[in-house]
Each structure stands twice: as structure tokens, then as C-alpha cells.
Amino acid sequence: MTGARVFFSYKREDEARVYPMVRALEAAGVPVWWDRALPGAENWRENIQSALDDAGVVVVVWSAASVGPAGDFVRDEASRGKARGILVPVTIDRVAPPLGFGEIQSIDLSRWNGRSQRDPDFRDFVAAVRARLAGEAVPAATGPSARLQRRIGVGAVGLIAAALLGALALNLLGVQNGLCGASDGLSDLCGNAGLGDRPTREERLAWEAREPGSCPALRRHIARFPNGAHAAEASRLLAAATTGRATTAAPVERTGIGYVRTSEAALASRAAAEADALARAKADARIAVPACLAAGPDEQLLDVRITPTDYRCDSIGGHRCGLTYSAACHFSVRGVVETCG
């Protein structure tokens, strides 16, 4: 292990997205260490500690997983790289760095296709790594302006092209957000080009059409647009969800099985004995079948429907029957309602 190697810190869920970075960085002539290189049957924690101590650069990969509550191990490794002045942060999702890391500019690789070494954002990444390895200042990123010039074409985008390009040197994101928010048409255009943190037209329409206050609708939006412009807002609304009791009751059916013993009194016919067992089963289900017992004060048992499964009868001195049955228990339930915003 030498101090010239690059150490990758990332969440295991992001391994498939980190792998192309490792391969491309190695192809660019930069030696890399990551935990997939650990030899089998060795103490992985000691190996990681040794690699981290010997690293010349620590690349931390910020993602939805690594900035969340389960990303403490990644944040610990990043803190060690930051303390040594060798940290190079990259983002692969539209997330903000954790508290304490916002002052170090992250390189946005969320749009990198994982293959091209000519991609301007990836070139910024390589330049930053090489500068850290050499103990030099990280050069200013050129990827955002290069991507903007490449994506702005002629015709439909001509209206915003001159203004955006002329204002890049002064306030890139501020200008993009201002112009791209001027109308839905411009917003859609910017979103489709990946500019100004605007949603694509498809995402904008989905966000506007979602059911207000619906937590499931927010979860569906995140699943459909995990890197979308509204993903962070959807996550914030979910985190602030409130719960309460529904104002109206809903019908709920639960099923279970039960058994009533053979009756003690003999009846005149088999049909009468079966009818007696069926009536006793309906009363029995209300007190003996777990599915028919109310789970809380907001549940009310409305009806029990019994389906006979197996009669056990005898005709000694009259007719007596027992019954194995299936019970369908119908409740009126005023359940918990989750509201998001």
C-alpha cells in the first residue's frame, strides 16, 4: 500500500454505481483501493483502517443512501479524509452533503454515463484527484459550463441560450433557476436538459397531478423519479408526516376457523341438529375466533358469516352435531390515516 492510492468510501447499496468510477479512474492511470479488493478471510476492518491511513486521496460518494441515517460509517471515513485535507467528494444523487461537509464543493457525477473519460464532469473528478495526490489546490470545475454549452442548441432553446451563456461567469445556478422558472415551457426545456435543478416535463406533470396530502403518492413519485427535482421535497414531506384517526369508517373482513362441540341435547332430526350446530357456531365465533375479536376501540363487529366445513354427528338416542367452520367477520374500522403536507 502506498500513499499514492485513492481510497473510495461509499455505501454498499451503491457498489454497482461506484464500480465504473473505479475502473475509469484506473484507466486514467490513477491507482485505486476499494473494499472489493480485500483478500478473502482477512480482517476487513483492519484492512480498511490500514488502507484509509495510507491513502493519498479519500473519495467519498454522497448518495441518498450514504447521507441517510445508515451512512455513519461513510461519514466517519470522510471525516478522516477531511481532517487530513485529502477529501474529494462526489455526488451520484441529487442530495446535499451531510452537516459538516457542505463547505467542500462536490463534483456532480449523477449525469455521467459511467464510460466516457471525455465527460467534462468526469474530467473535473480526475483533475481534483490528481491535484490532491500532488498536494495542490483543486482546480475550478469546468463541467457545469461545458455541459451547458453542449446541451444548449439552436431553434427552441435559442431564447434562453444567449442569456444563460452570458451570465455563467457571474451566477451560474442563480441565473439558471431564474430563467428556467419563468414559465412551464422553459422549465420543461431546462429540466429535459438537466439545467437549473428543474424537473423534466414528465416529472412536473406527475408532481402536479399527485393527490394532495397523500403519503403513498409521494412514495410512488420517489420510486418513479429517484433523482428528480422534487425527490428531496417529497422526502421532506414524508419525514414530516402526521397520523390520526380516519373521520369515516371503512369495511374490513377478517377470516378464521373454529369448532363447536357436539350438543348435549338430542334433537329429532339430523337437519335440526346441524341447524343447532350452525347457530352455536355463529355465537361461538364472536367470542372464540381471534379474527372476530375487535383489535381496538375504533373497530366494531357488524356481522359474522359462518361456512360449515365438517359436521360431526351421531344419532344415538336422537341427533347431535358438532361443527368445524370458517368464519368471515365483518367490521367497521376507523383506522389510522397518514397525512403528508
N, C-alpha and C positions, 0 to 999 in steps of 0.2 A: 504494500500500500504506500502510495506517495502522496505528498500534499498537492500534487497537480491534478488530482482526480476530482470529479464533480459528484457530489452526493445528492441523490434525489429523495425528498421527503414528500409522501403522498398517502392518501387513504387507499386501502386495499380495493375498495369498490371502483377506484379509478385506474386500476392497473392497465386495462386494455387501452385507455387513452394516453397513459404515460409512456407505454412501450414505444410508440412511434417517435416520441421526443428523444428517448434514449438512443434508439437506432440512428436517427438523423444527426444527433449530436456526435455520436461516434463516427458516422460517415464524414462529418466535417472535421475530423481529426482531433476531437476533444475526448480524452479518456473519462469514462463514467463508472461510478459504482452505484448499484441499487440492490435492494434486498433480494431480488430474483437471482443474484449471483452468489448467494450464500451457499457454501457446500453443505451437503446433507449431513445430518446427525451432529452438527456443531451447535454450540450455544449461540442462538440467534441474537439474543440481547447483547452479549459481549461483543459479537462481531459488528453489530450495528453501532455500538458505542465507539469501538475502535475506528470504524470507517468514518464516523462523524468527526471524531477528534482529528483524524488525519486529512480530512477533506480540504481542498483549496477553495471550493465553492460549494455552498448549500443551495440547491434549487428547491424551493417549496412550491407545491402545486395547490393553489387555492381553488376549491370547487364547492359545490353545495354540500358535499359530504365532509370535506376537511374543515370548513368553517363552522360546522354544526357542533352540537354537544359531544358527539363521539370523536371529534378531531383533536382531542387534547394531546395525543402522542405526536401528531404532526406539528401542533403549535409549540410543543416543547423542543422538538428538533429545530424548528425555525427560530426559536428564541436563542438557541445556542449559536446558530449561524449569524443572526443579527448582532449578538454580543461581540462576535469576532470580526464583524464588518465584511462578511463574505456572503451575505444573503442575496439571492436573485429570485424574487417572487414572480410567478406566472399565474394567470387565471385561465381556467378552461370552462367556467360557467360565469354567468352574469351575477357575481356575488361581490360584496365588499369584503376586504381583508378583515380578519378579527381585530379586536381592540388592541392597540399597541403596535400594529404593523402598517397602519394607513399612511405613515409618512414616507414609506419606501414605495416608489412607483412600480406597480406590477406591469408585466408585459402580457398583453391580451392575446392568447393563443386559441381562443374559443372558435375563431373562424379558420384556423389553419387546417388544411386537409390531411395533415399527418404524413405527407410525402414530399412536397416541393421544398427544396432548400433555397429556392429563389423567392419564396414568400417574404414580403417585407417585414412582417411581424416575427417570423422565424429568424430572419437575419438580425433583427434587433436583439433577439434572445441570444444568438450565438455571440454577437458583439459584446453584450453585457457579461456573458460568462467568461469570454476571453479577457475582458478588462479586469474582472475580479481576480482571475487567475494571475494576471500580471501585476496586481496591486495598483491598478489605475482607476481613475474615475469612470463610471459607466457613461458612455456617450448618450446624447439625447436620442430618443426614439424617433425613427423616421417612418415607421409602419403606418400610423394613422393617416398622415397626409398622403403617403404613397397609395394607400388603399382607396382614399377618397378620390384622388385624381384618376385612378384606374377605373373606378366604378361610375364616375360621373361621365356620361356620354353626351350625345347630341340629341336634338329633337325634343322629346318630352321632358328631359332633365335640364334643358338649356336655361330654364327660368331660374333655377337655384345654383347652377354651376358657377357662374361668374362671382356671385356674392359669397358663396362658400369658399372658393379658392382664394379670393381677395382678402378674406378675414381669417384665414388659417393661422397666420403668424401671431395674431392678437389674442384670439379666444376661440380655439377650435370647438370645444364641446358647447360653449355658450352660444356660439353662432349657429351651430348645427341645430341645437334644441329650439332656438328662436325661430329660425326659418322653417324647420321641419314641422313645427307646431302651428304654422299659420293656417292650415286647412287640412281636412281629412285627405284630400288628394295628395298634397305634399307630404303629409305624414306617412301615407301608404308608400309613396315613392321612396322616402328615406328609409322606412322600415325594410322594404324589399332590398335596398342597397346596403343595409346594415349600418345606417348613419343615425347620429343624434339620439341613440337609445330609443328609437321609435318602434312600435310593433309593426309587423307585416300586416297587410290588409286582412289576411285570413285571421290573424290573431285579434286584430282590432274588432272585427265583426263578431268573433266569438266572445270577446270580453263584454261588448255592449249587449249581446243577446243573453248573457248568463242570468239566471234567476237571482234577483236581489236578496241578499242575506243568506243564500244557500251555501253551506259549507261543502256539501258534495260537489256543487258546481265549481267551486274554487279548486277542489282536489282534481276534478276532471280537467280543468284548464291547465294546471301544472303538469299533469301527466301528458297532455297533448302538446304543450309548449314549454318544456322544461327549461329552455334557455330564453324564453320570450321576455319581452319588455315588461309584461305585467306579472311575471312569475314572483318577483320579490314582493309586490303589493299583495298578491294572493296569499303568499306565505305569512305576511304580516297580519292579514285579516284572519287567517286560520289560527295564528298564535293568540289572537285576542278574542277568540270565540267565547260566547256565553251560552249557558244552558238553562233551561227552565221547563216547566210542565206545559204540555200542549193545552190549548184552550178548548179543543174539542176532542172527543173520544174516537178511537178507531177500533174496528172489529178485529179480533185476533182469535185464531183457532189453535188449540193445542190438543195433541192426541196422546193417549196412554192405554194401557191394558190393565184389567182387573179380574177378580174372581169372587163369586158368591157361593157359599156352601149350599149343600142340599138342604131344602127346607125341612123343618121338623114336622110341620103339619102335612098330612096326606091330603091330596086333592082328588077329585072324582075322575079326572082325565089327564092324559099326557099334555094336551093343549093347555089346560088350565095350569098345570104345574110349570110349563115353560113360560106362560104369561106371568106367573108369580115370580119366577127367577129373573125375568127381564125387568119387572118393576123394581125388584130389590136391587138389581144391578144399577139402575139409574140413581137410586138413592145412595148406594154404596160408592159410586164414582165421585160424588160430591165431597166425600169425606176421606176416601181411601186412595184415590188415584192422584199421584203428585201433580200430574198435568192439569188437574181440575181444581187445584188449590190456588187461590189468588196469591200473587207474589208481592203485593203491596197495596197500600190504601187507594191507589189510583186505578185498580183493576176491579171489575165487577163481573161475576159469573152470570151469564144470561141464560144459558141453555146447555144441556148435556144430551147428546145423541148416542145411543147405545147400538152397537152392531154385534149380534151374537157370533161367537167364534166356535164354541163347542159346548153343547148341553150334556151334562152327566146326570142321567135319570135312573130311577128304579121304580118298580111297580109292586113292591111288597106291601100288602095291606093298603093299597092306594098308590097315588102317583106323587113322587117328589123329584125335584130337579135342582141341580146346581148349574152354574154357568161361568165359562170363561168368555170374556167380552173385550171389545175395543170401544173406548170412549172418545168421542170428539167433543171437546169442551170449548164453548164459545164465550169469549169475554168481550167486554167493552173496556178498552185501555186508554188512559190518558198518559202517554209516555213522555220521556224526556225529549225536548227539542233543542237542537244545537243551532245557534244563530251566529253568523259571521258578518258583522258590519251592517 
